Amino acid sequence: MFVVVGVSGGIAAYKTVTLVRALVTNGHEVHVVPTEDALRFVGTATWEAISRHPVTTSVHDDVAEVRHVALGTRADLVIVAPATANTLAKMSAGIAGDLLGVTLLATTAPVLVAPAMHTAMWEHPATQHNITTLRSRGVQVIGPADGPLTGGDSGPGRMVEPEEIAAAAEALLAPRRDLADRIVAVSTGGTREPLDPVRFLGNRSSGRQGAEVALAAAARGARVRLVAGHVDDGVLAAAAQHPSIEITRVSTAADLHEAMRGASAGADVVVMVAAVADFRPQTVSDQKLRKEDGDGTATLSLVANPDILLDLVAHRVPGQRIVGFAAETAADDAELLERGRRKLARKGTDLLVVNRVDWDRGFESPDNEAVLLTADGPVGRARGTKREVADALWDAVAALPPVDH
Ligand SMILES: Cc1cc2nc3c(=O)[nH]c(=O)nc-3n(C[C@H](O)[C@H](O)[C@H](O)COP(=O)(O)O)c2cc1C
C-alpha cells in the first residue's frame, strides 16, 4: 500500500523514524513529507534512508511529476505523526502552504493524526476546536497519551508509541470484511405522524447515525437494506451512491414497521437506529385544523404505536442478530446504564447502543458517544464521529458469543 507519513515539528519526530521503519518492514511504499520545522528535529537524510524515497517539503520540487497532487491522490493512507498544534490548526483551516498541506487537501484516503504537544497546548480551546473539526471530517485521531512530557511536566500530550500508530495504520489499510455477503437491515431517521393534511408529530433525528451504520456495514462487505424515515439534507447521499446499499423511504411509524418487517426477512443482522414515534394522533383530520373552529384550546389524543423492535425480536429468524438504539435523557452515566439495562431486558435484543441525548447532544451533531450493552453488561464505549460509533457497533456484533436462538 502507498502510505504518506507527514511529520511536523515536535520532539516526538524521532519516534516517527520507528513508525516509518515498521511500515516499510510491513511491505508498504512509504513517502515521508516533513514540514520545514520538522527537519530541525530529524533531517532529510534520515527520512530518505529509512523510507527509501526522496524527501522534500516543497511543492516546487519534481514539478513535472505534479508531485504536490500525486502524493495525496496516490495515497491509501496519510498519517501525520507527530501532529503539532500548528499543523492541526493548519489542517483544520485547509492551509496548503507546503507539500504536507497540499497532500492533505488532495487526498481522499483515510487520514490518521497522532497529536503531540504540551498539555496546555492540547487542552487549549483552539486545539480542541480544531480536533473536533478534523474528527467531524472523518480524520482519525490517535492519542495523545498521558505521561511525562519534554521539559519535565506530565499530562496528556505525549505522542502514542510508534508501534500503536503502526497498528492503527494497518487496521485502516486493511478494512475488516467480517460482514462479507451478509445481509443487514438498518433503519434510520425520524418518523412523522400526521395530524391533518399539513401537520405532523415528528422528532429531531437527522438520520446520520443510521446512515453511518449502513455505510460501515457496506464497507465490511454487507449487502444493506436501509429503511430511511425523514432525514436531514444530504445525509443519504453517500448511501444512495453505494452499490451494496438499497434504500427504502418511509414516513410514519406504521410505514417503517412494515418496511422493516420486509427488510429483516432473511437478514443476518437487524439494526434499529430510527427514532420512531411512540405515539400517534388518535384521529387524523382530513381537513386542516383551524384556529377559528375552536374555543382557543385544542386537545390532542394520542395512541401508542406498536413496538417495532419488540415485534422484530418476536419474529426473528434463527441465528439473526438484532441491535437496538436507546436515546435516553438520563442525568448521569449510572442512570443511563440502568435505563439501558432495563430496555435491553424488555426488548430482548442482542445488543443495545445507549446514548445520552438532549437538545444539544446526539441528534444533529456529527459526533456521538454511546455505551454498547449486552445482557451480560457493557461490552464497550464508543466516542467520536458517528462513523466511529458505527464501526464500534459492528465490532461489538462480531464479538457477540455464538447465537443460541
Ligand atoms: C524543542 C521544541 C519542541 C517542540 N515540540 C512541540 C510539540 O511537541 N508539539 C507542538 O505542537 N509544538 C512543538 N514545538 C513548537 C513547534 O515546533 C512550532 O509550533 C512550529 O511552528 C511547528 O511547525 P509545523 O507544525 O509546521 O511543523 C516545539 C518547539 C521546540 C523548539
PDBQT file of the ligand as one rigid body, heavy atoms in Angstrom, charges set to zero:
ROOT
HETATM    1  C1  LIG A 501      12.287  21.848  21.206  1.00  0.00    +0.000 C 
HETATM    2  C2  LIG A 501      10.914  22.110  20.669  1.00  0.00    +0.000 A 
HETATM    3  C3  LIG A 501       9.954  21.179  20.823  1.00  0.00    +0.000 A 
HETATM    4  C4  LIG A 501       8.657  21.404  20.319  1.00  0.00    +0.000 A 
HETATM    5  N1  LIG A 501       7.696  20.429  20.491  1.00  0.00    +0.000 NA
HETATM    6  C5  LIG A 501       6.463  20.677  20.053  1.00  0.00    +0.000 A 
HETATM    7  C6  LIG A 501       5.463  19.685  20.196  1.00  0.00    +0.000 A 
HETATM    8  O1  LIG A 501       5.696  18.587  20.697  1.00  0.00    +0.000 OA
HETATM    9  N2  LIG A 501       4.221  19.967  19.758  1.00  0.00    +0.000 N 
HETATM   10  C7  LIG A 501       3.893  21.155  19.190  1.00  0.00    +0.000 A 
HETATM   11  O2  LIG A 501       2.725  21.354  18.849  1.00  0.00    +0.000 OA
HETATM   12  N3  LIG A 501       4.824  22.105  19.015  1.00  0.00    +0.000 NA
HETATM   13  C8  LIG A 501       6.107  21.885  19.419  1.00  0.00    +0.000 A 
HETATM   14  N4  LIG A 501       7.050  22.856  19.254  1.00  0.00    +0.000 N 
HETATM   15  C9  LIG A 501       6.681  24.097  18.549  1.00  0.00    +0.000 C 
HETATM   16  C10 LIG A 501       6.648  23.877  17.056  1.00  0.00    +0.000 C 
HETATM   17  O3  LIG A 501       7.889  23.429  16.586  1.00  0.00    +0.000 OA
HETATM   18  C11 LIG A 501       6.206  25.147  16.348  1.00  0.00    +0.000 C 
HETATM   19  O4  LIG A 501       4.876  25.448  16.687  1.00  0.00    +0.000 OA
HETATM   20  C12 LIG A 501       6.347  25.039  14.855  1.00  0.00    +0.000 C 
HETATM   21  O5  LIG A 501       5.904  26.238  14.255  1.00  0.00    +0.000 OA
HETATM   22  C13 LIG A 501       5.559  23.867  14.280  1.00  0.00    +0.000 C 
HETATM   23  O6  LIG A 501       5.594  23.910  12.866  1.00  0.00    +0.000 OA
HETATM   24  P1  LIG A 501       4.970  22.760  11.982  1.00  0.00    +0.000 P 
HETATM   25  O7  LIG A 501       3.657  22.421  12.556  1.00  0.00    +0.000 OA
HETATM   26  O8  LIG A 501       4.888  23.380  10.624  1.00  0.00    +0.000 OA
HETATM   27  O9  LIG A 501       5.932  21.639  12.000  1.00  0.00    +0.000 OA
HETATM   28  C14 LIG A 501       8.354  22.620  19.693  1.00  0.00    +0.000 A 
HETATM   29  C15 LIG A 501       9.370  23.578  19.536  1.00  0.00    +0.000 A 
HETATM   30  C16 LIG A 501      10.634  23.326  20.007  1.00  0.00    +0.000 A 
HETATM   31  C17 LIG A 501      11.705  24.360  19.808  1.00  0.00    +0.000 C 
ENDROOT
TORSDOF 0
